[in-house]
């Protein structure tokens, strides 16, 4: 993802959103599992 004015990036914002959603899901699932274990 790029925040520079020339708009060059190896990843589009839509592609970034898909990756971020998967990573966020994994993080939350892991956190919930750890909390459930006590």
BAKOL-678977 format. One record per residue: residue in one letter; x, y, z of N, C-alpha, C, O in turn; residue number from 1. Coordinates in steps of 0.001 Angstrom, whole numbers, plus 500000, padded with zeros to 6 digits. Example, Ala and Ser with C-alpha at 12.3 -4.5 7.8 and 13.67 -1.06 7.14 Angstrom:
<atoms>
{'A'; {513190; 494310; 507800}; {512300; 495500; 507800}; {513200; 496700; 507800}; {514236; 496681; 508465}; 1}
{'S'; {512850; 497750; 507080}; {513670; 498940; 507140}; {512900; 500030; 507870}; {513409; 501138; 508039}; 2}
</atoms>
This chain:
<atoms>
{'X'; {500861; 498822; 500000}; {500000; 500000; 500000}; {500903; 501236; 500000}; {501950; 501258; 500647}; 1}
{'X'; {500490; 502226; 499286}; {501339; 503404; 499130}; {500595; 504656; 499558}; {499410; 504829; 499272}; 2}
{'X'; {501315; 505516; 500246}; {500727; 506805; 500585}; {501490; 507945; 499923}; {501350; 509107; 500305}; 3}
{'X'; {502294; 507599; 498932}; {503041; 508634; 498221}; {502242; 509139; 497025}; {501357; 508447; 496521}; 4}
{'X'; {502554; 510318; 496589}; {501751; 510981; 495564}; {501802; 510315; 494196}; {500884; 510490; 493394}; 5}
{'X'; {502856; 509554; 493915}; {502938; 508968; 492576}; {502109; 507692; 492418}; {502071; 507108; 491335}; 6}
{'X'; {501452; 507264; 493480}; {500526; 506131; 493449}; {501174; 504795; 493100}; {500468; 503873; 492693}; 7}
{'X'; {502478; 504659; 493242}; {503142; 503397; 492934}; {503155; 502507; 494165}; {503582; 502915; 495245}; 8}
{'X'; {502681; 501291; 493982}; {502669; 500326; 495069}; {502546; 498936; 494477}; {501940; 498753; 493421}; 9}
{'X'; {503122; 497956; 495160}; {502999; 496576; 494698}; {501668; 495970; 495118}; {501361; 494840; 494737}; 10}
{'X'; {500875; 496698; 495895}; {499633; 496178; 496453}; {498552; 497246; 496344}; {498747; 498383; 496772}; 11}
{'X'; {497413; 496876; 495769}; {496311; 497836; 495704}; {495633; 497908; 497075}; {495828; 497033; 497919}; 12}
{'X'; {494852; 498935; 497283}; {494177; 499076; 498571}; {493209; 497927; 498794}; {493096; 497430; 499914}; 13}
{'X'; {492506; 497492; 497751}; {491580; 496363; 497885}; {492324; 495085; 498259}; {491839; 494297; 499071}; 14}
{'X'; {493501; 494877; 497666}; {494312; 493708; 498024}; {494780; 493812; 499474}; {494788; 492822; 500206}; 15}
{'X'; {495166; 495006; 499876}; {495572; 495230; 501259}; {494436; 494907; 502217}; {494661; 494274; 503249}; 16}
{'X'; {493221; 495330; 501893}; {492085; 495074; 502775}; {491861; 493584; 502978}; {491564; 493150; 504091}; 17}
{'X'; {491999; 492795; 501917}; {491820; 491348; 502034}; {492870; 490745; 502960}; {492545; 489922; 503816}; 18}
{'X'; {494112; 491145; 502796}; {495196; 490640; 503648}; {494977; 491092; 505092}; {495121; 490298; 506022}; 19}
{'X'; {494634; 492346; 505277}; {494426; 492880; 506624}; {493266; 492177; 507323}; {493340; 491905; 508521}; 20}
{'X'; {492209; 491884; 506596}; {491062; 491193; 507187}; {491446; 489794; 507649}; {491060; 489376; 508741}; 21}
{'X'; {492196; 489070; 506833}; {492629; 487721; 507213}; {493534; 487764; 508436}; {493383; 486955; 509351}; 22}
{'X'; {494468; 488700; 508456}; {495396; 488809; 509585}; {494664; 489239; 510859}; {494978; 488755; 511947}; 23}
{'X'; {493713; 490126; 510731}; {492940; 490566; 511893}; {492116; 489422; 512464}; {492021; 489261; 513681}; 24}
{'X'; {491524; 488633; 511583}; {490759; 487471; 512020}; {491642; 486490; 512766}; {491265; 485998; 513830}; 25}
{'X'; {492806; 486204; 512222}; {493746; 485293; 512875}; {494154; 485826; 514248}; {494220; 485065; 515213}; 26}
{'X'; {494422; 487103; 514339}; {494831; 487704; 515606}; {493724; 487590; 516652}; {493988; 487217; 517796}; 27}
{'X'; {492492; 487907; 516268}; {491375; 487853; 517208}; {491101; 486411; 517629}; {490869; 486151; 518810}; 28}
{'X'; {491122; 485473; 516689}; {490892; 484068; 517026}; {491948; 483558; 517999}; {491624; 482848; 518951}; 29}
{'X'; {493196; 483913; 517767}; {494280; 483495; 518652}; {494106; 484101; 520038}; {494293; 483414; 521041}; 30}
{'X'; {493755; 485364; 520103}; {493539; 486035; 521378}; {492399; 485377; 522152}; {492524; 485139; 523353}; 31}
{'X'; {491303; 485086; 521482}; {490157; 484452; 522137}; {490540; 483070; 522661}; {490158; 482708; 523774}; 32}
{'X'; {491283; 482301; 521882}; {491728; 480979; 522329}; {492606; 481094; 523570}; {492446; 480318; 524512}; 33}
{'X'; {493516; 482035; 523583}; {494404; 482219; 524740}; {493620; 482667; 525969}; {493901; 482214; 527078}; 34}
{'X'; {492659; 483535; 525788}; {491838; 483978; 526912}; {490976; 482838; 527452}; {490757; 482745; 528660}; 35}
{'X'; {490491; 481976; 526569}; {489652; 480855; 526985}; {490446; 479847; 527819}; {489885; 479178; 528687}; 36}
{'X'; {491735; 479743; 527558}; {492586; 478811; 528304}; {492913; 479328; 529704}; {493292; 478564; 530591}; 37}
{'X'; {492760; 480623; 529880}; {493029; 481213; 531191}; {494402; 481544; 531361}; {494790; 482050; 532413}; 38}
</atoms>
